[in-house]
Amino acid sequence: MARIDQTPFPAEIIDLSHDGRGVARREGGKTVFVAGALPGERVMAKQTRRSRNFDEAVTVEVLQASPHRVEPRCPHFGTCGGCALQHLDPPQQILAKQRVLAENFERIGHVTPRQLLPALTDQAWGYRRKGRFSVRRVEKKDKTLVGFRERDPRFVAELSECHTVIPQVGSRIEALAALVDGMDGRRDIPQIEFIAGEPGEDFDGVALVFRHLQPLSEADRLALVAFAQAQRMAVFLQPGGVDSVHPLWPEAPGLSFRLEPWDLDLAFRPLDFIQVNAGLNAAMIARTLDLLELQGDERVLDLFCGLGNFTLPLARVARTAVGVEGDAGLVARARENAARNGLGNVEFHAADLAQDLSGLPWMRAGFDKLLLDPPRSGADGVLRQLPMQDLTRIVYVSCHPASLARDAGYLVNEAGWTLDSAGVMDMFPQTAHVESIALFVRR
């Protein structure tokens, strides 16, 4: 490993990287990524990593601050790796994310949207309703840490609070750490997942899933129940894989979330995927329906549909909504959600969307419009298989601008579509994560 020079050096920050670090040039033109620095600033930085093509560093002093620098709300900012942009004012965060999206379209897809959609935003703090805390017993400190990973992912950040997580959870991190630290099995609990929905009869809507590598003692189980009852949180245990998750207290907590504009109630399990930002999710669904321009007589295909987050609102407007998802368990729950909401014009199918789909009946049924919300890897494989001759509009919801740009390049440069519009959706304020949406129309 190359030797790291710990001597602080001055750096002029000329840009912001896709992950929220300042970009500078050292003598000789070598790029250095500086955590905690903003464009236009002059800082003193200390090298943390050296490689052939670039260096990494951290800000130790701001000599000349950007006018867009703000005081981070969280006392753990700079150590915890959960956020990268708390020191940048929110309007500039949006502009930075818009620039990342535009650069990816140009560099990877060689496309440009005809128009930029206004950014979708919601509350900037206390929005995260789903996540995973790492847990680590640190013998040298004689304590148990509960939190997100540090910027150096080898370590767990010692958090007392989190301002991006919903307050019911973000204000109870120290209580969680104390709970685990007092358990017999504190060395055997590597993570705690949290998820929140509507309040139930016995709890206030938040569920915690404790992963444990060894069976819990009866004393530990009683401690977890006492904590759950005192905090009005549901507690689940996970002794093995996803299928091993089971409730500890209450006996049968019902988890669900509302999509109020469409009078929908979606049930879910504690490890299911749901959008982390409830307010932004509703705004995203509304924009999706607007972009699809549904008239009520269409058959709409929703790929990577999950629990039916988009499919069920689509069914409120379209003649028929068809959701397809690779996880058979999610498909089963999506069907249950359709029945739960009295929807008879929707169907769900389980299929691996990365494989050959040509023999599947739903592929040959024909569709008028398409919605897709793929994982980070994108939708290149399924797009190249779809019969598109009858489609008039495609709305693509993306959690990764690079894969969206690649797929946009295929649709525009090979498949004959036009990238009509695109814009960012701030699903994860204070972070560098870029969520976006794009509309493709026939040429």
SULSULVEN-V140198 format. One record per residue. N is the residue number from 1. RES is the residue in one letter. PSI is psi in whole degrees, -180 to 180 (* if undefined). OMEGA is omega in whole degrees, 0 to 359 (NA if undefined). Layout:
BEGIN
n=N res=RES psi=PSI omega=OMEGA
n=N res=RES psi=PSI omega=OMEGA
END
This chain:
BEGIN
n=1 res=M psi=138 omega=181
n=2 res=A psi=145 omega=180
n=3 res=R psi=138 omega=180
n=4 res=I psi=126 omega=177
n=5 res=D psi=116 omega=183
n=6 res=Q psi=1 omega=181
n=7 res=T psi=123 omega=178
n=8 res=P psi=145 omega=180
n=9 res=F psi=151 omega=178
n=10 res=P psi=145 omega=180
n=11 res=A psi=132 omega=173
n=12 res=E psi=120 omega=186
n=13 res=I psi=121 omega=186
n=14 res=I psi=-13 omega=184
n=15 res=D psi=174 omega=175
n=16 res=L psi=129 omega=181
n=17 res=S psi=170 omega=181
n=18 res=H psi=-21 omega=180
n=19 res=D psi=14 omega=172
n=20 res=G psi=13 omega=177
n=21 res=R psi=151 omega=175
n=22 res=G psi=150 omega=180
n=23 res=V psi=129 omega=178
n=24 res=A psi=172 omega=175
n=25 res=R psi=131 omega=176
n=26 res=R psi=175 omega=178
n=27 res=E psi=133 omega=184
n=28 res=G psi=-6 omega=175
n=29 res=G psi=5 omega=181
n=30 res=K psi=136 omega=180
n=31 res=T psi=140 omega=174
n=32 res=V psi=131 omega=179
n=33 res=F psi=122 omega=188
n=34 res=V psi=109 omega=178
n=35 res=A psi=137 omega=177
n=36 res=G psi=8 omega=180
n=37 res=A psi=151 omega=183
n=38 res=L psi=155 omega=178
n=39 res=P psi=140 omega=180
n=40 res=G psi=-4 omega=182
n=41 res=E psi=156 omega=169
n=42 res=R psi=123 omega=186
n=43 res=V psi=162 omega=165
n=44 res=M psi=130 omega=185
n=45 res=A psi=155 omega=178
n=46 res=K psi=129 omega=183
n=47 res=Q psi=137 omega=178
n=48 res=T psi=-20 omega=180
n=49 res=R psi=146 omega=180
n=50 res=R psi=133 omega=175
n=51 res=S psi=177 omega=185
n=52 res=R psi=-40 omega=188
n=53 res=N psi=-24 omega=181
n=54 res=F psi=162 omega=174
n=55 res=D psi=162 omega=174
n=56 res=E psi=147 omega=183
n=57 res=A psi=171 omega=178
n=58 res=V psi=144 omega=180
n=59 res=T psi=131 omega=175
n=60 res=V psi=-21 omega=177
n=61 res=E psi=137 omega=175
n=62 res=V psi=113 omega=181
n=63 res=L psi=-39 omega=177
n=64 res=Q psi=113 omega=187
n=65 res=A psi=150 omega=172
n=66 res=S psi=145 omega=175
n=67 res=P psi=-13 omega=180
n=68 res=H psi=4 omega=178
n=69 res=R psi=136 omega=176
n=70 res=V psi=163 omega=179
n=71 res=E psi=122 omega=178
n=72 res=P psi=138 omega=181
n=73 res=R psi=-35 omega=188
n=74 res=C psi=133 omega=178
n=75 res=P psi=-15 omega=183
n=76 res=H psi=2 omega=180
n=77 res=F psi=135 omega=183
n=78 res=G psi=-26 omega=175
n=79 res=T psi=-53 omega=178
n=80 res=C psi=138 omega=180
n=81 res=G psi=6 omega=183
n=82 res=G psi=-28 omega=182
n=83 res=C psi=150 omega=177
n=84 res=A psi=-11 omega=190
n=85 res=L psi=19 omega=180
n=86 res=Q psi=-21 omega=181
n=87 res=H psi=2 omega=180
n=88 res=L psi=132 omega=184
n=89 res=D psi=148 omega=189
n=90 res=P psi=-44 omega=178
n=91 res=P psi=-36 omega=179
n=92 res=Q psi=-30 omega=173
n=93 res=Q psi=-44 omega=180
n=94 res=I psi=-45 omega=180
n=95 res=L psi=-39 omega=179
n=96 res=A psi=-40 omega=180
n=97 res=K psi=-37 omega=176
n=98 res=Q psi=-38 omega=179
n=99 res=R psi=-40 omega=177
n=100 res=V psi=-44 omega=180
n=101 res=L psi=-47 omega=181
n=102 res=A psi=-42 omega=181
n=103 res=E psi=-38 omega=177
n=104 res=N psi=-43 omega=177
n=105 res=F psi=-46 omega=184
n=106 res=E psi=-46 omega=188
n=107 res=R psi=-40 omega=186
n=108 res=I psi=-48 omega=185
n=109 res=G psi=-16 omega=184
n=110 res=H psi=45 omega=180
n=111 res=V psi=160 omega=176
n=112 res=T psi=127 omega=178
n=113 res=P psi=146 omega=179
n=114 res=R psi=-30 omega=177
n=115 res=Q psi=153 omega=178
n=116 res=L psi=125 omega=178
n=117 res=L psi=145 omega=174
n=118 res=P psi=140 omega=181
n=119 res=A psi=139 omega=173
n=120 res=L psi=129 omega=179
n=121 res=T psi=161 omega=173
n=122 res=D psi=-155 omega=183
n=123 res=Q psi=141 omega=186
n=124 res=A psi=-14 omega=183
n=125 res=W psi=155 omega=175
n=126 res=G psi=34 omega=186
n=127 res=Y psi=-22 omega=192
n=128 res=R psi=111 omega=183
n=129 res=R psi=1 omega=179
n=130 res=K psi=138 omega=178
n=131 res=G psi=-178 omega=182
n=132 res=R psi=124 omega=172
n=133 res=F psi=137 omega=169
n=134 res=S psi=149 omega=179
n=135 res=V psi=132 omega=179
n=136 res=R psi=129 omega=173
n=137 res=R psi=120 omega=181
n=138 res=V psi=104 omega=186
n=139 res=E psi=-36 omega=181
n=140 res=K psi=-32 omega=179
n=141 res=K psi=-8 omega=183
n=142 res=D psi=46 omega=179
n=143 res=K psi=164 omega=176
n=144 res=T psi=131 omega=180
n=145 res=L psi=136 omega=174
n=146 res=V psi=124 omega=180
n=147 res=G psi=-174 omega=173
n=148 res=F psi=168 omega=177
n=149 res=R psi=151 omega=173
n=150 res=E psi=174 omega=174
n=151 res=R psi=-36 omega=168
n=152 res=D psi=105 omega=190
n=153 res=P psi=-3 omega=177
n=154 res=R psi=-18 omega=187
n=155 res=F psi=150 omega=175
n=156 res=V psi=129 omega=180
n=157 res=A psi=137 omega=178
n=158 res=E psi=95 omega=187
n=159 res=L psi=143 omega=170
n=160 res=S psi=-20 omega=181
n=161 res=E psi=165 omega=174
n=162 res=C psi=128 omega=185
n=163 res=H psi=-10 omega=176
n=164 res=T psi=-26 omega=177
n=165 res=V psi=150 omega=178
n=166 res=I psi=142 omega=186
n=167 res=P psi=-34 omega=181
n=168 res=Q psi=-26 omega=179
n=169 res=V psi=-45 omega=185
n=170 res=G psi=-27 omega=180
n=171 res=S psi=-2 omega=184
n=172 res=R psi=18 omega=182
n=173 res=I psi=-43 omega=178
n=174 res=E psi=-37 omega=178
n=175 res=A psi=-38 omega=177
n=176 res=L psi=-43 omega=180
n=177 res=A psi=-42 omega=179
n=178 res=A psi=-39 omega=178
n=179 res=L psi=-52 omega=182
n=180 res=V psi=-39 omega=182
n=181 res=D psi=-26 omega=179
n=182 res=G psi=2 omega=182
n=183 res=M psi=151 omega=175
n=184 res=D psi=-36 omega=185
n=185 res=G psi=28 omega=185
n=186 res=R psi=-24 omega=178
n=187 res=R psi=-7 omega=185
n=188 res=D psi=13 omega=178
n=189 res=I psi=104 omega=183
n=190 res=P psi=-18 omega=184
n=191 res=Q psi=155 omega=173
n=192 res=I psi=122 omega=176
n=193 res=E psi=148 omega=177
n=194 res=F psi=149 omega=178
n=195 res=I psi=147 omega=185
n=196 res=A psi=142 omega=175
n=197 res=G psi=-142 omega=181
n=198 res=E psi=146 omega=177
n=199 res=P psi=145 omega=176
n=200 res=G psi=-174 omega=182
n=201 res=E psi=-38 omega=185
n=202 res=D psi=-10 omega=183
n=203 res=F psi=167 omega=189
n=204 res=D psi=20 omega=174
n=205 res=G psi=-15 omega=181
n=206 res=V psi=134 omega=176
n=207 res=A psi=138 omega=176
n=208 res=L psi=137 omega=177
n=209 res=V psi=115 omega=180
n=210 res=F psi=113 omega=173
n=211 res=R psi=128 omega=178
n=212 res=H psi=136 omega=187
n=213 res=L psi=-16 omega=177
n=214 res=Q psi=155 omega=178
n=215 res=P psi=141 omega=180
n=216 res=L psi=145 omega=176
n=217 res=S psi=163 omega=178
n=218 res=E psi=-36 omega=178
n=219 res=A psi=-39 omega=179
n=220 res=D psi=-41 omega=179
n=221 res=R psi=-41 omega=178
n=222 res=L psi=-37 omega=179
n=223 res=A psi=-41 omega=179
n=224 res=L psi=-41 omega=179
n=225 res=V psi=-43 omega=180
n=226 res=A psi=-42 omega=178
n=227 res=F psi=-46 omega=181
n=228 res=A psi=-45 omega=182
n=229 res=Q psi=-40 omega=181
n=230 res=A psi=-38 omega=183
n=231 res=Q psi=-4 omega=184
n=232 res=R psi=47 omega=176
n=233 res=M psi=143 omega=172
n=234 res=A psi=142 omega=178
n=235 res=V psi=129 omega=175
n=236 res=F psi=153 omega=175
n=237 res=L psi=145 omega=178
n=238 res=Q psi=92 omega=181
n=239 res=P psi=-15 omega=182
n=240 res=G psi=-131 omega=180
n=241 res=G psi=-171 omega=183
n=242 res=V psi=-39 omega=183
n=243 res=D psi=-11 omega=182
n=244 res=S psi=-7 omega=184
n=245 res=V psi=130 omega=180
n=246 res=H psi=152 omega=183
n=247 res=P psi=142 omega=171
n=248 res=L psi=-48 omega=176
n=249 res=W psi=138 omega=349
n=250 res=P psi=176 omega=185
n=251 res=E psi=-38 omega=181
n=252 res=A psi=71 omega=180
n=253 res=P psi=129 omega=177
n=254 res=G psi=118 omega=181
n=255 res=L psi=131 omega=178
n=256 res=S psi=162 omega=172
n=257 res=F psi=153 omega=183
n=258 res=R psi=143 omega=164
n=259 res=L psi=84 omega=191
n=260 res=E psi=-42 omega=182
n=261 res=P psi=-22 omega=182
n=262 res=W psi=11 omega=179
n=263 res=D psi=53 omega=183
n=264 res=L psi=145 omega=177
n=265 res=D psi=117 omega=184
n=266 res=L psi=119 omega=176
n=267 res=A psi=149 omega=179
n=268 res=F psi=166 omega=174
n=269 res=R psi=163 omega=191
n=270 res=P psi=-21 omega=177
n=271 res=L psi=6 omega=178
n=272 res=D psi=155 omega=174
n=273 res=F psi=126 omega=166
n=274 res=I psi=156 omega=179
n=275 res=Q psi=135 omega=190
n=276 res=V psi=-23 omega=187
n=277 res=N psi=102 omega=188
n=278 res=A psi=-45 omega=181
n=279 res=G psi=-44 omega=179
n=280 res=L psi=-34 omega=179
n=281 res=N psi=-45 omega=179
n=282 res=A psi=-42 omega=178
n=283 res=A psi=-37 omega=179
n=284 res=M psi=-43 omega=178
n=285 res=I psi=-44 omega=180
n=286 res=A psi=-43 omega=179
n=287 res=R psi=-39 omega=179
n=288 res=T psi=-47 omega=179
n=289 res=L psi=-39 omega=178
n=290 res=D psi=-45 omega=182
n=291 res=L psi=-33 omega=179
n=292 res=L psi=-20 omega=179
n=293 res=E psi=57 omega=182
n=294 res=L psi=135 omega=181
n=295 res=Q psi=-7 omega=177
n=296 res=G psi=-5 omega=181
n=297 res=D psi=14 omega=185
n=298 res=E psi=156 omega=168
n=299 res=R psi=116 omega=188
n=300 res=V psi=135 omega=178
n=301 res=L psi=130 omega=178
n=302 res=D psi=107 omega=182
n=303 res=L psi=145 omega=185
n=304 res=F psi=53 omega=193
n=305 res=C psi=-17 omega=180
n=306 res=G psi=-131 omega=182
n=307 res=L psi=-4 omega=184
n=308 res=G psi=22 omega=182
n=309 res=N psi=-41 omega=175
n=310 res=F psi=-37 omega=188
n=311 res=T psi=-43 omega=183
n=312 res=L psi=-43 omega=171
n=313 res=P psi=-37 omega=176
n=314 res=L psi=-41 omega=182
n=315 res=A psi=-21 omega=176
n=316 res=R psi=-19 omega=187
n=317 res=V psi=-41 omega=185
n=318 res=A psi=167 omega=175
n=319 res=R psi=-46 omega=180
n=320 res=T psi=136 omega=174
n=321 res=A psi=133 omega=181
n=322 res=V psi=118 omega=179
n=323 res=G psi=138 omega=179
n=324 res=V psi=135 omega=186
n=325 res=E psi=146 omega=182
n=326 res=G psi=-25 omega=182
n=327 res=D psi=111 omega=184
n=328 res=A psi=-32 omega=178
n=329 res=G psi=-42 omega=177
n=330 res=L psi=-38 omega=178
n=331 res=V psi=-43 omega=178
n=332 res=A psi=-42 omega=180
n=333 res=R psi=-31 omega=175
n=334 res=A psi=-42 omega=177
n=335 res=R psi=-41 omega=178
n=336 res=E psi=-37 omega=179
n=337 res=N psi=-35 omega=176
n=338 res=A psi=-45 omega=179
n=339 res=A psi=-39 omega=180
n=340 res=R psi=-32 omega=182
n=341 res=N psi=10 omega=175
n=342 res=G psi=32 omega=181
n=343 res=L psi=120 omega=179
n=344 res=G psi=-1 omega=182
n=345 res=N psi=31 omega=181
n=346 res=V psi=145 omega=177
n=347 res=E psi=151 omega=181
n=348 res=F psi=144 omega=180
n=349 res=H psi=143 omega=174
n=350 res=A psi=127 omega=179
n=351 res=A psi=141 omega=174
n=352 res=D psi=107 omega=188
n=353 res=L psi=1 omega=174
n=354 res=A psi=-3 omega=183
n=355 res=Q psi=179 omega=178
n=356 res=D psi=122 omega=184
n=357 res=L psi=6 omega=191
n=358 res=S psi=-27 omega=183
n=359 res=G psi=2 omega=185
n=360 res=L psi=134 omega=185
n=361 res=P psi=-39 omega=183
n=362 res=W psi=-26 omega=179
n=363 res=M psi=-29 omega=184
n=364 res=R psi=2 omega=187
n=365 res=A psi=-24 omega=180
n=366 res=G psi=141 omega=182
n=367 res=F psi=155 omega=178
n=368 res=D psi=-36 omega=182
n=369 res=K psi=156 omega=187
n=370 res=L psi=135 omega=170
n=371 res=L psi=138 omega=175
n=372 res=L psi=143 omega=181
n=373 res=D psi=74 omega=188
n=374 res=P psi=170 omega=173
n=375 res=P psi=-175 omega=184
n=376 res=R psi=-29 omega=182
n=377 res=S psi=-14 omega=177
n=378 res=G psi=-163 omega=189
n=379 res=A psi=27 omega=185
n=380 res=D psi=-46 omega=184
n=381 res=G psi=-46 omega=183
n=382 res=V psi=-34 omega=179
n=383 res=L psi=-36 omega=182
n=384 res=R psi=-12 omega=179
n=385 res=Q psi=-24 omega=189
n=386 res=L psi=137 omega=170
n=387 res=P psi=110 omega=189
n=388 res=M psi=4 omega=187
n=389 res=Q psi=-27 omega=182
n=390 res=D psi=-8 omega=182
n=391 res=L psi=141 omega=177
n=392 res=T psi=-24 omega=180
n=393 res=R psi=143 omega=173
n=394 res=I psi=126 omega=172
n=395 res=V psi=125 omega=185
n=396 res=Y psi=114 omega=175
n=397 res=V psi=129 omega=189
n=398 res=S psi=141 omega=173
n=399 res=C psi=7 omega=182
n=400 res=H psi=108 omega=187
n=401 res=P psi=-28 omega=181
n=402 res=A psi=-44 omega=180
n=403 res=S psi=-34 omega=174
n=404 res=L psi=-44 omega=180
n=405 res=A psi=-42 omega=177
n=406 res=R psi=-47 omega=181
n=407 res=D psi=-33 omega=175
n=408 res=A psi=-37 omega=177
n=409 res=G psi=-41 omega=177
n=410 res=Y psi=-48 omega=184
n=411 res=L psi=-40 omega=184
n=412 res=V psi=-48 omega=189
n=413 res=N psi=-17 omega=180
n=414 res=E psi=-37 omega=188
n=415 res=A psi=-3 omega=173
n=416 res=G psi=25 omega=178
n=417 res=W psi=165 omega=175
n=418 res=T psi=133 omega=174
n=419 res=L psi=95 omega=187
n=420 res=D psi=-45 omega=184
n=421 res=S psi=158 omega=179
n=422 res=A psi=155 omega=178
n=423 res=G psi=166 omega=181
n=424 res=V psi=156 omega=176
n=425 res=M psi=119 omega=189
n=426 res=D psi=73 omega=180
n=427 res=M psi=-29 omega=184
n=428 res=F psi=72 omega=177
n=429 res=P psi=152 omega=181
n=430 res=Q psi=-5 omega=177
n=431 res=T psi=168 omega=178
n=432 res=A psi=4 omega=181
n=433 res=H psi=133 omega=182
n=434 res=V psi=111 omega=172
n=435 res=E psi=141 omega=185
n=436 res=S psi=171 omega=180
n=437 res=I psi=144 omega=182
n=438 res=A psi=145 omega=178
n=439 res=L psi=128 omega=176
n=440 res=F psi=135 omega=179
n=441 res=V psi=160 omega=179
n=442 res=R psi=142 omega=176
n=443 res=R psi=* omega=NA
END
